[in-house]
Amino acid sequence: MSTGGGEDRQSVLDPFGDAVNMSAAESERWLGTETAREAGQKGGGGGESTGSGQACRGVAVRRRADVPA
């Protein structure tokens, strides 16, 4: 992917915006719930689930890219 943005950037952001159906703030609120902490597959040592880590990265992408929900 080029660093120039434009069409390449949009070809990634459009599907991301379609798949991620919550705003960054909504995602952060949900990630703070007990339900979110209990959900998902945990690594060998317990702690944060794989999905939770991915969701946090998704929130960061949404904030940086200003992708509408």
Residue frames as qw, qx, qy, qz and C-alpha x, y, z in Angstrom:
[[0.000, 0.890, 0.457, 0.000, 0.00, 0.00, 0.00],
 [0.409, 0.491, -0.041, 0.768, 1.40, 3.37, -0.89],
 [0.319, -0.414, -0.480, 0.705, 1.88, 6.05, 1.74],
 [0.024, 0.121, 0.251, 0.960, 0.28, 8.67, -0.47],
 [0.349, 0.301, 0.562, -0.687, -3.24, 7.87, 0.71],
 [0.411, 0.286, -0.385, -0.776, -5.87, 8.55, -1.90],
 [0.787, 0.089, -0.374, -0.482, -7.36, 5.59, -3.71],
 [0.548, 0.140, -0.796, 0.215, -5.23, 2.90, -1.99],
 [0.050, -0.066, 0.640, -0.764, -6.16, 4.22, 1.45],
 [0.601, 0.049, 0.072, -0.794, -9.83, 4.39, 0.55],
 [0.721, 0.119, -0.617, -0.290, -9.79, 0.80, -0.76],
 [0.389, -0.009, -0.816, 0.428, -8.89, -0.29, 2.78],
 [0.138, 0.035, 0.457, -0.878, -11.06, 2.16, 4.72],
 [0.595, -0.033, -0.279, -0.753, -14.31, 1.43, 2.87],
 [0.718, -0.125, -0.675, -0.113, -14.45, -2.29, 3.78],
 [0.310, -0.025, -0.671, 0.673, -13.21, -1.49, 7.30],
 [0.285, -0.022, 0.194, -0.938, -16.03, 1.03, 7.76],
 [0.697, -0.075, -0.441, -0.560, -18.55, -1.53, 6.47],
 [0.682, -0.072, -0.716, 0.134, -17.34, -4.26, 8.83],
 [0.288, -0.137, -0.583, 0.747, -16.89, -2.19, 11.99],
 [0.181, -0.634, -0.579, -0.480, -20.38, -1.12, 12.98],
 [0.450, -0.795, -0.324, 0.246, -19.62, 0.87, 16.15],
 [0.172, 0.917, -0.189, 0.307, -17.96, 4.23, 16.56],
 [0.477, 0.345, -0.613, 0.528, -14.63, 4.37, 18.39],
 [0.286, -0.354, 0.446, -0.771, -16.39, 5.70, 21.51],
 [0.870, -0.119, -0.028, -0.477, -19.04, 2.94, 21.39],
 [0.837, 0.210, -0.483, 0.148, -16.34, 0.30, 20.98],
 [0.227, 0.389, -0.599, 0.661, -14.34, 1.69, 23.89],
 [0.568, -0.307, 0.292, -0.706, -17.43, 1.69, 26.14],
 [0.949, -0.008, -0.174, -0.264, -18.19, -1.92, 25.24],
 [0.679, 0.335, -0.556, 0.342, -14.58, -3.00, 25.73],
 [0.050, -0.416, 0.550, -0.723, -14.81, -1.63, 29.28],
 [0.776, -0.270, 0.011, -0.570, -17.72, -3.92, 30.20],
 [0.562, -0.331, 0.740, -0.165, -17.48, -7.17, 32.15],
 [0.858, 0.381, 0.306, -0.158, -19.07, -8.98, 29.19],
 [0.558, 0.772, -0.302, 0.037, -16.26, -7.84, 26.91],
 [0.133, -0.672, 0.703, -0.190, -13.58, -8.83, 29.43],
 [0.688, -0.127, 0.681, -0.217, -15.06, -12.32, 29.81],
 [0.816, 0.522, 0.128, -0.211, -15.56, -12.93, 26.07],
 [0.526, 0.741, -0.414, -0.051, -13.13, -14.50, 23.67],
 [0.943, 0.023, -0.225, 0.243, -10.24, -16.89, 23.63],
 [0.357, -0.890, 0.285, 0.019, -7.53, -16.16, 26.19],
 [0.498, 0.600, -0.613, 0.130, -3.86, -16.88, 25.72],
 [0.703, -0.025, -0.668, 0.243, -1.97, -19.37, 27.89],
 [0.281, -0.023, -0.549, 0.786, -1.62, -16.94, 30.78],
 [0.026, -0.732, -0.641, 0.232, -5.22, -15.68, 30.74],
 [0.153, -0.427, 0.035, 0.891, -5.61, -11.91, 30.66],
 [0.411, 0.524, -0.069, -0.743, -6.85, -10.08, 27.59],
 [0.778, 0.311, 0.545, 0.002, -8.48, -12.12, 24.83],
 [0.450, 0.034, 0.538, 0.712, -7.17, -12.13, 21.29],
 [0.127, 0.699, 0.580, 0.399, -10.34, -10.40, 20.05],
 [0.282, -0.901, -0.224, 0.243, -10.10, -7.67, 22.66],
 [0.460, -0.462, 0.314, 0.691, -6.60, -6.79, 21.53],
 [0.297, 0.293, 0.632, 0.653, -7.78, -6.67, 17.92],
 [0.053, -0.843, -0.520, -0.125, -10.76, -4.51, 18.90],
 [0.360, -0.790, -0.023, 0.496, -8.46, -2.02, 20.64],
 [0.374, -0.185, 0.500, 0.759, -6.37, -1.77, 17.48],
 [0.156, 0.568, 0.682, 0.433, -9.58, -1.28, 15.47],
 [0.185, -0.902, -0.328, 0.211, -10.55, 1.63, 17.74],
 [0.382, -0.583, 0.248, 0.672, -7.14, 3.19, 17.13],
 [0.309, 0.156, 0.654, 0.673, -7.53, 2.79, 13.36],
 [0.027, 0.771, 0.607, 0.193, -11.01, 4.31, 13.44],
 [0.272, -0.862, -0.136, 0.405, -9.76, 7.30, 15.43],
 [0.378, -0.402, 0.423, 0.719, -6.75, 7.90, 13.15],
 [0.207, 0.188, 0.721, 0.633, -8.65, 7.41, 9.90],
 [0.325, 0.248, 0.219, -0.886, -11.82, 9.21, 10.97],
 [0.200, -0.119, -0.873, -0.428, -13.85, 6.33, 9.52],
 [0.532, -0.192, 0.116, -0.817, -17.56, 6.87, 10.14],
 [0.331, -0.006, 0.908, -0.256, -19.51, 4.07, 11.86]]
